[in-house]
Amino acid sequence: MRDKVVIPLWAAGIFLVVMNTTMFNVSLPRILADLHISSSLGSWLISGYSIVFALSVVIFSRLSDWYPVRKLLMVGILLLVASCVIGFTANNFPMAMLARILQAAGAGPMQGLGLVLATRYVPNDRRGKSISLIAAGGSLAFGIGPVLGGILTDSLGWNSLFLVTGLIVLLVPAYWKMLPSEKEFSFKKDQKFDIVGAGLLVIVIPSLLLSIGRLSWVNLLIAIVAFIVLVFHLRRSSNPFILPELFRNTAYRKMLFMSFCCFAINLGMVFLIPLVLNQVFGQSASFSGLMIFPGAILSAIMTPIIGRWIDQYGNYRLSFIGYIIMVVTFAGLIGFLTFSPYILMVAYMLLASSFSAVGASLQNEVSRMLPRKQLSSGVGVFQLTQFFGGATATAVFGLLIARNPFESASGIYRMNYVVLLTMTVLSFIMLIWYMRSKPAEPADHHIKI
């Protein structure tokens, strides 16, 4: 595979997919007003997207053991086109939610298969740079998305945001021509895809998040029962959807914990910024986009550089520095939250680049630690954990904001940032623990090209 051509091409697709996600973050206050819904319910346009996106990532990652990446990507693009049509005509919450679900299902292949592609075909000495380049597409989208989202929301309405993702059809000819046919890859044509396992996972994740967002014991019970059945099924299945041996790997479990916390921190921060600017400082969606823009652009610039540093200095050093900056930034944000709206801009400039360093390092570490037969399942579960963390954060923060026990809006947001600081510290401790018992890399974890 010509990774020096394919990876930038893939990053362009990531840019379009992620940009649409970030546009909705800044438009959330406008959506709440137009649809006459609460912040708790409206947060599901963000967290619900994250749930389906995470499930789509792990399902399509696993399907890459049966079907070529190129064909799976085309399925995702068809779903994105369908979401554009429904979302543009949506005039109520159910239609908007349906469009977001289809959008998330179509975006999942772009995110999940990118890491599979890099892990499967890019050698170790270039993989950190490749993974970071894919991440740079997302970082750039985090910069342009909020600004464009604010402009479109204020001028054309939030429905117009759904049309942006449709631009990905322009890349279809290039994808079909440049992506590998994978004739050399040994697909599992003699084994059946574990539909039952995938279906049970689809029940567990949404039910668990619904139990959190709605404080529902019924949903929690459904999640617990489905989880028990899923575990029993995975142990008995000859070709399980999720490989049980992954969870016997202590190092991998530590990586999952850090992955959960890292994305919860990042998406939680992005979710809170527009709400803080709107409810504490009375600012518009356009202003929120402008506050996020510098940090996201800085992250996009730094991410390729971070990728080279990862290949040169290793994952641990970059992650360590990233966590230090995150801890200091959250501590400062808690103390000076109401001082000025520009405090949020400075904080996000520091946090976005730090998250890029930690996120890219964790993804590169996972791609190196798993043997080849566990890659698609392991990478899929890793990314599922990432976006489950993000969905959990937005659901919890939406609930906390709706049940604000403080007299002022600033009080509840300061408490949310305390939660993010706590998660950052715990994840940092886990990183140190992981590095003290780091396992040796397997010898068969990528296809030699």
Stockholm file with secondary structure:
# STOCKHOLM 1.0

chainA/1-449         MRDKVVIPLWAAGIFLVVMNTTMFNVSLPRILADLHISSSLGSWLISGYSIVFALSVVIFSRLSDWYPVRKLLMVGILLLVASCVIGFTANNFPMAMLARILQAAGAGPMQGLGLVLATRYVPNDRRGKSISLIAAGGSLAFGIGPVLGGILTDSLGWNSLFLVTGLIVLLVPAYWKMLPSEKEFSFKKDQKFDIVGAGLLVIVIPSLLLSIGRLSWVNLLIAIVAFIVLVFHLRRSSNPFILPELFRNTAYRKMLFMSFCCFAINLGMVFLIPLVLNQVFGQSASFSGLMIFPGAILSAIMTPIIGRWIDQYGNYRLSFIGYIIMVVTFAGLIGFLTFSPYILMVAYMLLASSFSAVGASLQNEVSRMLPRKQLSSGVGVFQLTQFFGGATATAVFGLLIARNPFESASGIYRMNYVVLLTMTVLSFIMLIWYMRSKPAEPADHHIKI
#=GR chainA/1-449 SS CCHHHHHHHHHHHHHHHHHHHHHHHHHHHHHHHHHTCCHHHHTHHHHHHHHHHHHHHHHHHHHTTTSCHHHHHHHHHHHHHHHHHHHHHCCSHHHHHHHHHHHHHHHHHHHHHHHHHHHHHSCHHHHHHHHHHHHHHHHHHHHHHHHHHHHHHHHTCGGGGGGGGGGGGGGHHHHHHHSCCCTTSCCCTTSCCCHHHHHHHHHHHHHHHHHHHTTCHHHHHHHHHHHHHHHHHHHHCSSCSSCGGGGGCHHHHHHHHHHHHHHHHHHHHHHHHHHHHHHTSCCCHHHHHHHHHHHHHHHHHHHHHHHHHHHHHCHHHHHHHHHHHHHHHHHHHHHHTTTCTHHHHHHHHHHHHHHHHHHHHHHHHHHHHSCGGGHHHHHHHHHHHHHHHHHHHHHHHHHHHHTCCSSSHHHHHHHHHHHHHHHHHHHHHHHHHHHHTCCCCCSCSSCCC
#=GC SS_cons         CCHHHHHHHHHHHHHHHHHHHHHHHHHHHHHHHHHTCCHHHHTHHHHHHHHHHHHHHHHHHHHTTTSCHHHHHHHHHHHHHHHHHHHHHCCSHHHHHHHHHHHHHHHHHHHHHHHHHHHHHSCHHHHHHHHHHHHHHHHHHHHHHHHHHHHHHHHTCGGGGGGGGGGGGGGHHHHHHHSCCCTTSCCCTTSCCCHHHHHHHHHHHHHHHHHHHTTCHHHHHHHHHHHHHHHHHHHHCSSCSSCGGGGGCHHHHHHHHHHHHHHHHHHHHHHHHHHHHHHTSCCCHHHHHHHHHHHHHHHHHHHHHHHHHHHHHCHHHHHHHHHHHHHHHHHHHHHHTTTCTHHHHHHHHHHHHHHHHHHHHHHHHHHHHSCGGGHHHHHHHHHHHHHHHHHHHHHHHHHHHHTCCSSSHHHHHHHHHHHHHHHHHHHHHHHHHHHHTCCCCCSCSSCCC
//
